[in-house]
Amino acid sequence: MAVIGIMSAMHEELSAVLAAMPDEQVVHVAGREFGVGQWHGHDVVAVLSRIGKVAAATTATALIERFKVDALVFTGAAGGLAPDAQVGDVVVASALLQHDMDASPLFPKHEVPLYGRSRFDTDTSLSKALAAAAEQVLSDPAQHLGAQAMADFHLLLPRVHQGLIVSGDRFVSTTAESQALQRSLPEALAVEMEGAAVAQVCLDYGVPFAAVRTISDRADDDAHIDFSRFIREVASRYSLAILSQWLMHR
């Protein structure tokens, strides 16, 4: 049976997933707690990667080397960059890029040295299945979030987007930074701090990878002031519902 790895950067993003694995066993590797169990009849290993590209790469490597995962999904929150990527929307990555990678003039800006590329594609079939699951969940978001959360966070008609997500080792939370990224990478839908590193590790090992991110803020001066509550009441519930929907039909 295939083994599926699930990663999130923050505990709040992963707690709902772990709660859905009642037979979970905790295995300690590289200072991390890997939850090993079953979910909807699938073997699953869920782990908190911690924040940032190096931590995420370490965690992905452990999932592949120690737990022999056959596919890896990263889920959590991100800041919206594209004008139509609004708070409460979900972005499924088709590719990921490190926005802070710059080895110029030796290599073009954003290109990862010796890889000959800046963009790391996700697995097409895996991403397509997760996008379909996200569409199903967002067709009735109140069922998963509740009317109060919908009202409190002004979530009217959340949408699913597919495209480029960019990663970097800094939390983008000012309008100046956000606008600079939009000018430099106009195709980018969202920004976070881990995904591109995991995509690179998965390419090295030939492991299918996908990333599903909920937009928590617009990565600008008006970034959401109650980030932790949004993660608990929106992003984590989306992650649980989307992954559950995907696994039930896998």
TAHUJO-V51305 format. One record per residue. N is the residue number from 0. SS is DSSP state (H for helix, E for strand, - for the rest). PSI is psi in whole degrees, 0 to 359 (none if undefined). OMEGA is omega in radians with two decimals (none if undefined). Layout:
{{N & SS & PSI & OMEGA} {N & SS & PSI & OMEGA}}
This chain:
{{0 & - & 138 & 3.13} {1 & - & 146 & 3.10} {2 & E & 128 & -3.09} {3 & E & 128 & 3.07} {4 & E & 135 & 3.09} {5 & E & 127 & -3.12} {6 & E & 145 & 2.94} {7 & E & 156 & -3.09} {8 & - & 331 & -3.03} {9 & - & 149 & -3.12} {10 & H & 319 & -3.11} {11 & H & 330 & -3.13} {12 & H & 335 & -3.02} {13 & H & 342 & -2.98} {14 & H & 320 & -3.12} {15 & H & 325 & 3.10} {16 & H & 314 & 3.13} {17 & H & 324 & 3.13} {18 & H & 337 & 3.14} {19 & - & 359 & -3.13} {20 & - & 80 & -3.02} {21 & - & 336 & -3.12} {22 & - & 17 & -3.07} {23 & - & 134 & 2.99} {24 & E & 137 & -3.08} {25 & E & 126 & 3.09} {26 & E & 128 & -3.10} {27 & E & 121 & 3.09} {28 & E & 134 & 3.06} {29 & - & 37 & 3.11} {30 & - & 12 & -3.12} {31 & E & 156 & 3.09} {32 & E & 114 & 3.13} {33 & E & 120 & 3.11} {34 & E & 113 & -3.08} {35 & E & 126 & -3.13} {36 & E & 201 & 3.12} {37 & E & 149 & 3.12} {38 & E & 120 & -3.09} {39 & - & 39 & 3.07} {40 & - & 6 & 3.14} {41 & E & 144 & 3.00} {42 & E & 125 & -3.04} {43 & E & 140 & 2.97} {44 & E & 117 & -3.11} {45 & E & 138 & -3.04} {46 & E & 147 & 3.02} {47 & E & 116 & -3.06} {48 & - & 337 & -2.89} {49 & - & 177 & -2.95} {50 & - & 138 & 3.07} {51 & - & 162 & -3.01} {52 & H & 319 & -3.11} {53 & H & 314 & 3.12} {54 & H & 319 & -3.13} {55 & H & 321 & 3.12} {56 & H & 319 & 3.09} {57 & H & 314 & -3.11} {58 & H & 317 & 3.13} {59 & H & 319 & 3.13} {60 & H & 318 & 3.11} {61 & H & 319 & 3.10} {62 & H & 320 & -3.08} {63 & H & 313 & -3.06} {64 & H & 314 & -3.03} {65 & - & 319 & -3.02} {66 & - & 357 & 3.02} {67 & - & 42 & -3.13} {68 & - & 145 & -3.14} {69 & - & 348 & 3.08} {70 & E & 152 & -3.08} {71 & E & 132 & 3.13} {72 & E & 129 & 3.05} {73 & E & 132 & -3.13} {74 & E & 149 & -3.12} {75 & E & 211 & -3.06} {76 & E & 163 & 3.09} {77 & E & 164 & 3.05} {78 & E & 138 & -3.14} {79 & E & 136 & 3.08} {80 & - & 311 & 3.13} {81 & - & 144 & -3.09} {82 & - & 327 & -3.09} {83 & - & 4 & 3.07} {84 & - & 90 & -2.98} {85 & - & 164 & 3.14} {86 & - & 129 & -3.12} {87 & - & 348 & 3.06} {88 & - & 164 & 3.09} {89 & E & 135 & 3.10} {90 & E & 125 & 3.02} {91 & E & 121 & -3.05} {92 & E & 136 & 2.92} {93 & E & 338 & 3.08} {94 & E & 159 & 3.11} {95 & E & 152 & -3.06} {96 & E & 144 & 3.07} {97 & E & 108 & -3.07} {98 & - & 344 & 3.13} {99 & - & 12 & 3.05} {100 & - & 120 & -3.14} {101 & - & 95 & 3.09} {102 & - & 24 & 3.10} {103 & - & 150 & 0.12} {104 & - & 4 & -3.13} {105 & - & 324 & 3.12} {106 & - & 156 & 3.08} {107 & - & 148 & 3.11} {108 & - & 137 & 3.14} {109 & - & 344 & 3.12} {110 & - & 134 & 3.10} {111 & E & 120 & -3.08} {112 & - & 135 & 3.07} {113 & - & 2 & 3.04} {114 & - & 339 & -3.13} {115 & - & 24 & -3.12} {116 & E & 156 & 3.02} {117 & - & 332 & -3.10} {118 & E & 137 & 3.11} {119 & E & 112 & -3.07} {120 & E & 147 & 2.99} {121 & - & 169 & 3.10} {122 & - & 125 & -3.02} {123 & H & 310 & -3.07} {124 & H & 322 & 3.11} {125 & H & 315 & 3.13} {126 & H & 322 & 3.12} {127 & H & 318 & 3.14} {128 & H & 320 & 3.13} {129 & H & 324 & 3.09} {130 & H & 320 & 3.09} {131 & H & 320 & 3.10} {132 & H & 320 & 3.12} {133 & H & 319 & 3.10} {134 & H & 319 & 3.14} {135 & H & 315 & -3.13} {136 & H & 316 & -3.09} {137 & H & 353 & 3.05} {138 & - & 339 & 3.09} {139 & - & 69 & -3.04} {140 & - & 329 & -3.12} {141 & H & 333 & 3.12} {142 & H & 330 & -3.08} {143 & H & 332 & -3.07} {144 & H & 329 & -3.02} {145 & - & 152 & -3.08} {146 & H & 326 & -3.09} {147 & H & 314 & 3.12} {148 & H & 321 & 3.11} {149 & H & 317 & -3.12} {150 & H & 316 & -3.07} {151 & H & 325 & -3.10} {152 & - & 9 & 3.06} {153 & - & 45 & -3.14} {154 & - & 107 & -3.05} {155 & - & 290 & -3.12} {156 & - & 75 & -3.11} {157 & - & 146 & -3.06} {158 & - & 161 & 3.03} {159 & E & 131 & 3.10} {160 & E & 152 & 3.03} {161 & E & 132 & -3.13} {162 & E & 207 & -3.03} {163 & E & 130 & 2.96} {164 & E & 137 & -3.14} {165 & E & 149 & -3.06} {166 & E & 149 & 3.07} {167 & - & 160 & -3.09} {168 & - & 50 & 2.94} {169 & - & 147 & -3.14} {170 & - & 110 & -3.09} {171 & - & 114 & -3.04} {172 & - & 21 & 3.05} {173 & - & 152 & -3.14} {174 & H & 322 & -3.13} {175 & H & 314 & 3.12} {176 & H & 316 & -3.12} {177 & H & 315 & -3.13} {178 & H & 324 & 3.09} {179 & H & 319 & 3.10} {180 & H & 321 & 3.13} {181 & H & 323 & 3.11} {182 & H & 319 & -3.09} {183 & H & 324 & -3.05} {184 & - & 73 & -3.03} {185 & - & 341 & 3.13} {186 & - & 348 & -3.05} {187 & E & 131 & 3.11} {188 & E & 325 & -3.02} {189 & E & 163 & -3.13} {190 & E & 139 & 3.09} {191 & E & 199 & -2.95} {192 & - & 10 & -3.04} {193 & - & 322 & -2.84} {194 & H & 317 & -3.08} {195 & H & 326 & 3.10} {196 & H & 318 & 3.12} {197 & H & 321 & 3.11} {198 & H & 322 & 3.13} {199 & H & 317 & 3.10} {200 & H & 316 & -3.12} {201 & H & 326 & 3.05} {202 & H & 316 & -3.14} {203 & H & 321 & -3.07} {204 & H & 354 & -3.11} {205 & - & 33 & -3.13} {206 & - & 127 & 3.11} {207 & E & 136 & -3.08} {208 & E & 146 & 3.03} {209 & E & 156 & 3.13} {210 & E & 132 & 3.13} {211 & E & 119 & -3.06} {212 & E & 137 & 3.03} {213 & E & 132 & 3.13} {214 & E & 116 & -3.10} {215 & E & 338 & -3.11} {216 & E & 179 & -3.12} {217 & - & 15 & 3.08} {218 & - & 37 & -3.12} {219 & - & 194 & -3.09} {220 & - & 341 & 3.14} {221 & - & 22 & 3.14} {222 & - & 145 & -3.00} {223 & - & 128 & -3.05} {224 & - & 337 & -3.14} {225 & - & 66 & -3.06} {226 & H & 314 & -3.08} {227 & H & 319 & 3.14} {228 & H & 321 & 3.11} {229 & H & 318 & 3.13} {230 & H & 315 & -3.10} {231 & H & 314 & -2.94} {232 & H & 345 & -3.14} {233 & H & 294 & -3.01} {234 & H & 315 & -3.10} {235 & H & 325 & 3.13} {236 & H & 323 & 3.02} {237 & H & 313 & -3.12} {238 & H & 313 & -3.14} {239 & H & 312 & -3.07} {240 & H & 318 & -3.11} {241 & H & 312 & 3.14} {242 & H & 321 & 3.11} {243 & H & 314 & 3.12} {244 & H & 318 & 3.14} {245 & H & 313 & -3.10} {246 & H & 325 & 3.14} {247 & H & 334 & -3.09} {248 & - & 13 & -3.13} {249 & - & none & none}}
